[in-house]
Amino acid sequence: MTFSIVAFDPDSRSWGIAVASKFLAVGAVVPWGRAGAGAVATQATANLSYGPDGLDLLTGGATADDAVVQLTGADDERDHRQVGLVDADGRGATFTGPSCLDWAGGQAGDGFAIQGNILAGPQVVEAMAEAWQAHADQAFERRLVTALAAGDRAGGDRRGRQSAALRVWRAGAAYGGVLDTAIDLRADDHRTPVEELGRLLDLHTLYFGKPDPATLLPLEGELATEVADALETLGYPAADLAEALDTWAGTENFEERLVDGQLDPVVLEQLRRQVAAIRMPE
């Protein structure tokens, strides 16, 4: 009922899963991960214990192939299961039970595992693999969604569309740095869930993306005056510019993009848009 990609990014030491299905809230069932250990997608007649049990195996040092053998070997219903894994070192493995509904199958390689069942055909998995390989220049989370979108365009779940999800795990990457969940986005019931997932990722990048150091602007001179005037217009008097900017950013959820003494152009654009909306004549 589902197609997914499980993958590893060695540069950022991230593990992630993008998944879509004609199934309500697929993100609550299929994707499981743990920073430093790996990620697991359990689907078809999903055995949810494959998630935590698979992560425990991977944490204990099992390879993706070994984890598949152990998970399915202990499951009397394995012929109806489908699972994809990447381990701590990014090795991929996928398993499709012979009783999964057609079309069902997958591909695995260095850094990824792609699988699906009740698909329009093998072209879905093939399109996802091609997109994954062709977009290595993209940010990891964007690359996952790009691969998922390629599968969706190739026919995806042959029953139709309903939900999609993106989850990424990286050590200390959660908001505030306490947990390891870097991204957890879901379109639980949507007419075009993969497109919606892309829109949500755009918003996540806007609010929580890190500023590009090469683009930061010194917050001084004419720019400081413009920012102070903008904040004043928006109701944040700038007797202390840094304090006013902090208060506005915290209110608007841009605090992750603040840099002392400098300004992210993304933040400047948002300030300008808000001021323009206020000043726009009726």
C-alpha positions as CSV (number, residue, x, y, z in Angstrom):
1,M,0.0,0.0,0.0
2,T,3.1,2.2,0.1
3,F,6.3,3.4,-1.5
4,S,9.3,4.7,0.4
5,I,12.9,5.5,0.4
6,V,15.2,5.0,3.4
7,A,18.6,6.7,3.1
8,F,21.8,7.9,4.8
9,D,23.8,11.1,4.3
10,P,27.4,10.6,5.3
11,D,28.2,14.3,5.2
12,S,25.7,15.3,7.8
13,R,25.5,11.9,9.5
14,S,21.7,11.9,9.0
15,W,19.3,9.0,8.4
16,G,15.9,9.7,6.8
17,I,12.7,8.3,5.3
18,A,10.3,9.7,2.8
19,V,7.1,7.7,2.3
20,A,3.7,8.0,0.5
21,S,0.6,5.8,0.5
22,K,-3.1,5.5,-0.1
23,F,-3.4,5.1,3.7
24,L,-4.3,7.5,6.4
25,A,-1.3,9.0,8.3
26,V,1.3,6.8,6.8
27,G,3.9,8.7,8.8
28,A,2.5,7.2,12.0
29,V,3.2,3.7,10.8
30,V,6.1,3.2,8.4
31,P,9.1,5.4,9.3
32,W,11.4,4.6,12.2
33,G,14.9,5.9,12.9
34,R,17.6,6.6,15.4
35,A,20.6,8.9,15.1
36,G,23.8,6.8,15.0
37,A,22.0,3.6,14.4
38,G,20.0,3.7,11.2
39,A,16.4,3.8,9.8
40,V,13.7,1.3,9.1
41,A,10.6,1.5,6.9
42,T,8.0,-1.3,7.7
43,Q,5.1,-1.6,5.2
44,A,2.8,-3.8,3.3
45,T,1.0,-5.8,6.0
46,A,3.2,-3.8,8.4
47,N,4.7,-5.3,11.5
48,L,5.2,-2.3,13.6
49,S,7.6,-4.1,15.9
50,Y,10.1,-4.1,12.9
51,G,10.6,-0.4,13.7
52,P,11.9,-0.6,17.3
53,D,13.2,-4.1,17.1
54,G,15.1,-3.3,13.9
55,L,16.6,-0.2,15.5
56,D,17.7,-2.2,18.5
57,L,19.4,-4.6,16.1
58,L,21.1,-1.8,14.3
59,T,22.2,-0.1,17.5
60,G,23.7,-3.4,18.5
61,G,25.9,-3.4,15.4
62,A,23.9,-5.5,13.0
63,T,24.2,-4.7,9.3
64,A,21.1,-3.9,7.3
65,D,21.2,-7.3,5.7
66,D,21.6,-9.1,9.1
67,A,18.7,-7.1,10.5
68,V,16.4,-8.1,7.7
69,V,17.3,-11.8,8.2
70,Q,16.6,-11.6,11.9
71,L,13.4,-9.6,11.7
72,T,11.8,-11.7,9.0
73,G,13.2,-15.0,10.3
74,A,11.3,-14.6,13.5
75,D,8.0,-13.6,11.8
76,D,5.5,-16.3,10.7
77,E,3.8,-13.6,8.5
78,R,7.0,-12.5,6.7
79,D,5.6,-13.5,3.3
80,H,3.2,-10.5,3.7
81,R,5.8,-8.0,5.0
82,Q,7.9,-5.5,3.3
83,V,10.8,-3.7,4.9
84,G,13.7,-1.4,4.0
85,L,16.7,-0.4,6.1
86,V,19.9,1.5,6.2
87,D,22.4,0.8,8.9
88,A,24.8,2.9,10.9
89,D,27.3,2.9,8.0
90,G,24.6,3.6,5.4
91,R,24.4,0.1,3.9
92,G,20.9,-0.5,2.4
93,A,18.8,-3.6,2.4
94,T,15.2,-4.3,1.3
95,F,12.9,-7.3,1.6
96,T,9.5,-8.0,-0.1
97,G,7.6,-11.0,0.9
98,P,6.2,-13.2,-1.9
99,S,2.6,-12.6,-0.8
100,C,2.7,-8.8,-1.0
101,L,0.2,-7.5,-3.5
102,D,1.4,-6.6,-7.0
103,W,3.3,-4.8,-8.0
104,A,5.7,-5.2,-5.2
105,G,9.5,-5.0,-5.0
106,G,12.5,-2.8,-4.2
107,Q,16.1,-1.8,-4.8
108,A,18.9,-1.3,-2.3
109,G,22.4,0.1,-2.7
110,D,25.1,2.1,-0.9
111,G,23.2,4.6,1.2
112,F,19.6,3.8,0.3
113,A,16.8,1.3,0.1
114,I,13.7,1.8,-2.0
115,Q,10.6,-0.3,-1.8
116,G,6.9,-0.4,-2.6
117,N,3.8,-2.5,-2.9
118,I,0.5,-2.2,-4.7
119,L,2.3,0.0,-7.1
120,A,1.5,1.0,-10.7
121,G,4.6,-1.0,-11.7
122,P,8.3,-1.5,-11.3
123,Q,8.8,1.9,-12.9
124,V,7.9,3.6,-9.6
125,V,10.9,2.1,-7.8
126,E,13.1,2.6,-10.8
127,A,12.2,6.3,-11.1
128,M,12.9,6.8,-7.4
129,A,16.3,5.2,-7.6
130,E,17.2,7.3,-10.7
131,A,16.1,10.5,-9.0
132,W,18.0,9.7,-5.8
133,Q,21.2,9.0,-7.8
134,A,20.8,12.1,-10.0
135,H,20.3,14.7,-7.2
136,A,23.3,14.1,-4.9
137,D,23.8,17.9,-5.0
138,Q,20.6,18.6,-3.1
139,A,20.2,18.9,0.7
140,F,19.5,15.4,2.1
141,E,15.9,16.1,3.1
142,R,15.2,17.7,-0.3
143,R,16.8,14.8,-2.1
144,L,14.5,12.4,-0.2
145,V,11.4,14.3,-1.3
146,T,12.7,14.6,-4.8
147,A,13.0,10.8,-5.0
148,L,9.5,10.4,-3.5
149,A,8.0,12.8,-6.0
150,A,9.6,10.9,-8.9
151,G,7.9,7.7,-7.7
152,D,4.6,9.6,-7.4
153,R,4.9,10.9,-11.0
154,A,5.7,7.4,-12.2
155,G,2.3,6.1,-10.9
156,G,3.0,5.6,-7.2
157,D,0.4,3.6,-5.2
158,R,-2.0,2.3,-7.9
159,R,-5.0,2.8,-5.6
160,G,-4.4,6.6,-5.4
161,R,-3.0,9.1,-3.0
162,Q,-3.8,10.0,0.6
163,S,-0.8,10.7,2.8
164,A,3.0,11.3,2.8
165,A,5.7,11.9,5.4
166,L,9.3,12.9,5.8
167,R,11.4,12.0,8.9
168,V,15.1,12.7,9.4
169,W,17.3,11.9,12.4
170,R,20.6,13.5,13.3
171,A,22.3,13.8,16.6
172,G,21.1,16.8,18.6
173,A,19.3,18.2,15.6
174,A,15.8,18.7,17.1
175,Y,14.5,22.2,17.9
176,G,16.6,23.3,20.9
177,G,19.1,20.6,20.4
178,V,17.8,18.2,23.0
179,L,16.6,15.3,20.8
180,D,17.7,13.7,17.5
181,T,14.6,14.3,15.3
182,A,15.7,16.8,12.8
183,I,12.5,16.8,10.6
184,D,9.1,15.2,11.2
185,L,6.6,16.4,8.5
186,R,3.4,14.7,7.6
187,A,0.5,15.2,5.2
188,D,-2.0,12.8,6.8
189,D,-5.0,13.1,4.5
190,H,-4.5,15.2,1.4
191,R,-5.5,15.1,-2.2
192,T,-1.9,15.6,-3.4
193,P,0.1,14.6,-0.3
194,V,3.6,14.5,-1.9
195,E,3.2,18.0,-3.2
196,E,2.0,19.1,0.2
197,L,5.0,17.4,1.8
198,G,7.2,19.5,-0.5
199,R,5.4,22.7,0.6
200,L,5.8,21.8,4.2
201,L,9.5,21.2,3.7
202,D,9.8,24.7,2.1
203,L,8.2,26.1,5.3
204,H,10.5,24.0,7.5
205,T,13.5,25.3,5.6
206,L,12.2,28.9,5.9
207,Y,11.8,28.8,9.7
208,F,14.4,26.3,10.8
209,G,17.1,26.4,8.1
210,K,20.5,27.7,9.1
211,P,21.7,31.0,7.6
212,D,24.4,30.7,4.8
213,P,27.4,32.5,6.3
214,A,28.4,33.7,2.9
215,T,25.2,35.7,2.5
216,L,25.0,37.3,5.9
217,L,24.8,41.1,5.9
218,P,26.4,43.4,8.5
219,L,23.6,44.9,10.6
220,E,24.8,48.5,10.5
221,G,24.4,51.7,8.6
222,E,21.5,52.0,6.2
223,L,20.5,48.4,6.8
224,A,20.2,48.9,10.5
225,T,18.1,52.0,9.9
226,E,15.8,50.1,7.6
227,V,15.4,47.2,10.1
228,A,14.7,49.5,12.9
229,D,12.1,51.3,10.9
230,A,10.5,48.0,9.8
231,L,10.3,46.8,13.4
232,E,8.8,50.1,14.5
233,T,6.1,49.7,11.8
234,L,5.4,46.1,12.9
235,G,5.0,47.2,16.6
236,Y,8.4,46.5,17.9
237,P,10.0,49.8,19.0
238,A,13.7,49.6,18.3
239,A,15.3,51.5,21.2
240,D,17.6,48.5,21.4
241,L,17.8,47.1,17.8
242,A,19.1,43.7,18.8
243,E,16.4,43.2,21.5
244,A,13.6,44.4,19.2
245,L,14.8,42.0,16.4
246,D,15.0,39.1,18.9
247,T,11.5,39.8,20.1
248,W,10.1,40.0,16.6
249,A,12.0,36.9,15.4
250,G,10.8,34.9,18.5
251,T,7.2,35.9,17.8
252,E,7.4,35.0,14.1
253,N,9.5,31.8,14.6
254,F,12.6,33.0,12.9
255,E,14.9,32.8,15.9
256,E,16.9,30.0,14.4
257,R,18.0,32.4,11.7
258,L,19.4,35.2,13.9
259,V,23.1,35.9,14.0
260,D,24.6,38.5,16.4
261,G,25.6,41.6,14.6
262,Q,24.5,40.3,11.2
263,L,21.3,39.7,9.3
264,D,20.2,36.7,7.2
265,P,18.8,37.9,3.9
266,V,15.9,35.5,4.4
267,V,15.0,37.4,7.6
268,L,15.3,40.7,5.8
269,E,12.9,39.5,3.1
270,Q,10.3,38.5,5.6
271,L,10.6,41.8,7.4
272,R,10.1,43.6,4.1
273,R,7.1,41.5,3.2
274,Q,5.4,42.1,6.5
275,V,5.9,45.9,6.2
276,A,4.7,45.9,2.6
277,A,1.6,44.1,3.6
278,I,0.8,46.7,6.3
279,R,1.5,49.6,4.0
280,M,-0.4,48.2,1.0
281,P,-3.3,50.5,0.2
282,E,-6.7,48.9,0.5
